[in-house]
Amino acid sequence: MFANFALPDLARVSRRTVLGALGFGIAGLVACLALGAPLTGLGLCLGIGLGVLNFRMIQRSVAKIGAREDENHKRPLAANTVGRLSLITVCALGLLFLSFDLGLGVMVGLAAFQFFLLLNVARSMFKMGHGDLSDVEGTGGVSP
């Protein structure tokens, strides 16, 4: 399914995701400030920043490991992913225990970034013609 996902599509998805998440972060910060929850707004922006940083690190890691001539590409990617996600989780949970409002904002920011990423990948897949379910196992060749 992702074999036909071209590099220009990835750049477009990346740009839309980051811009959408930044817009959401700015709007969320303004809303939180208006509601008297500045730490939650700050956490929201930090969470989105962590999501963007994670996404950029994933892209760099995949490009670096893809350029290697080793046969086993999964092991280094898995190790990088576990390390990166562990660090982000420790940071987010640590902030949650230090200040509930700040930690909650970070968690919402991380979740919002992932939602924007999923939404943009799905949008790009549907535009490329992978939106029908006729080739998915278990549907019996029925498209919606």
C-alpha positions as CSV (number, residue, x, y, z in Angstrom):
1,M,0.0,0.0,0.0
2,F,2.9,2.4,0.8
3,A,5.0,1.2,-2.1
4,N,3.4,3.8,-4.4
5,F,3.8,6.6,-1.8
6,A,6.2,9.0,-3.7
7,L,8.8,11.2,-2.1
8,P,7.0,14.4,-3.2
9,D,3.9,13.1,-1.4
10,L,6.0,12.7,1.8
11,A,7.3,16.2,1.6
12,R,3.7,17.5,1.0
13,V,2.4,15.5,3.9
14,S,5.2,16.7,6.1
15,R,4.6,20.3,5.3
16,R,0.9,20.1,5.8
17,T,1.3,18.2,9.0
18,V,3.7,20.7,10.5
19,L,1.8,23.8,9.4
20,G,-1.5,22.4,10.6
21,A,-0.1,21.4,13.9
22,L,1.6,24.8,14.4
23,G,-1.7,26.5,13.5
24,F,-3.5,24.4,16.1
25,G,-0.8,25.1,18.6
26,I,-1.1,28.9,18.2
27,A,-4.9,28.7,18.4
28,G,-4.7,26.5,21.4
29,L,-2.2,28.8,23.1
30,V,-4.4,31.8,22.5
31,A,-7.5,29.9,23.8
32,C,-5.6,28.6,26.9
33,L,-4.4,32.1,27.7
34,A,-7.9,33.5,27.3
35,L,-9.2,30.8,29.6
36,G,-6.6,31.5,32.2
37,A,-4.6,28.3,31.7
38,P,-1.2,29.5,30.5
39,L,0.7,26.3,31.5
40,T,-1.7,24.1,29.5
41,G,-1.1,26.3,26.5
42,L,2.6,26.2,26.9
43,G,2.5,22.4,27.3
44,L,0.4,22.2,24.2
45,C,3.1,24.1,22.2
46,L,5.8,21.9,23.8
47,G,4.0,18.8,22.9
48,I,3.6,19.9,19.3
49,G,7.3,20.8,19.3
50,L,8.2,17.3,20.5
51,G,6.0,15.8,17.8
52,V,7.6,17.8,15.1
53,L,11.1,17.0,16.5
54,N,10.2,13.3,16.6
55,F,8.9,13.4,13.0
56,R,12.1,15.1,11.8
57,M,14.2,12.6,13.6
58,I,12.2,9.7,12.1
59,Q,12.8,11.1,8.6
60,R,16.5,11.6,9.2
61,S,16.8,8.1,10.7
62,V,15.0,6.4,7.8
63,A,17.1,8.3,5.2
64,K,20.3,7.4,6.9
65,I,19.5,3.8,7.4
66,G,18.0,3.5,3.9
67,A,21.3,4.7,2.5
68,R,23.2,1.9,4.2
69,E,24.0,-1.2,2.3
70,D,23.3,-3.5,5.2
71,E,20.7,-6.2,4.7
72,N,19.0,-5.7,8.1
73,H,17.3,-2.3,8.1
74,K,14.6,-3.1,10.7
75,R,16.9,-3.6,13.7
76,P,18.5,-0.1,13.7
77,L,15.1,1.5,13.0
78,A,13.5,-0.4,15.8
79,A,16.3,0.6,18.2
80,N,16.1,4.2,17.2
81,T,12.3,4.2,17.5
82,V,12.3,2.6,21.0
83,G,14.9,5.1,22.3
84,R,13.3,8.1,20.8
85,L,9.8,7.2,22.0
86,S,11.1,6.2,25.5
87,L,12.7,9.6,25.8
88,I,9.6,11.5,24.7
89,T,7.4,9.4,27.1
90,V,9.7,10.0,30.0
91,C,9.7,13.8,29.3
92,A,5.9,13.9,28.9
93,L,5.2,11.9,32.0
94,G,7.8,13.8,34.0
95,L,6.2,17.1,33.1
96,L,2.8,15.6,34.0
97,F,4.0,14.7,37.5
98,L,5.7,18.1,37.9
99,S,2.8,20.2,36.8
100,F,-0.5,18.5,35.8
101,D,-1.5,21.5,33.6
102,L,1.8,21.5,31.8
103,G,1.9,17.7,31.3
104,L,-1.7,17.6,30.1
105,G,-0.9,20.2,27.5
106,V,2.2,18.2,26.4
107,M,0.1,15.0,26.1
108,V,-2.6,16.9,24.1
109,G,0.0,18.5,21.9
110,L,1.7,15.1,21.1
111,A,-1.7,13.6,20.4
112,A,-2.7,16.5,18.2
113,F,0.4,16.2,16.1
114,Q,-0.1,12.5,15.6
115,F,-3.7,13.2,14.6
116,F,-2.6,15.8,12.0
117,L,0.0,13.3,10.6
118,L,-2.6,10.5,10.3
119,L,-5.1,12.9,8.7
120,N,-2.6,14.1,6.1
121,V,-1.3,10.7,5.3
122,A,-4.9,9.4,4.8
123,R,-5.7,12.4,2.7
124,S,-2.7,11.8,0.5
125,M,-3.5,8.1,0.2
126,F,-7.1,8.8,-0.9
127,K,-5.9,11.4,-3.4
128,M,-3.5,8.8,-4.9
129,G,-6.3,6.4,-5.4
130,H,-5.7,4.1,-2.5
131,G,-9.0,5.1,-0.9
132,D,-11.1,2.2,-2.0
133,L,-11.4,-0.9,0.1
134,S,-11.8,-3.3,-2.7
135,D,-8.2,-4.6,-2.4
136,V,-8.3,-5.0,1.4
137,E,-8.5,-8.5,2.8
138,G,-11.7,-9.4,4.6
139,T,-13.9,-7.0,2.7
140,G,-14.8,-9.5,0.0
141,G,-13.9,-7.0,-2.7
142,V,-16.7,-4.7,-1.7
143,S,-16.0,-1.0,-1.9
144,P,-18.0,1.4,0.2
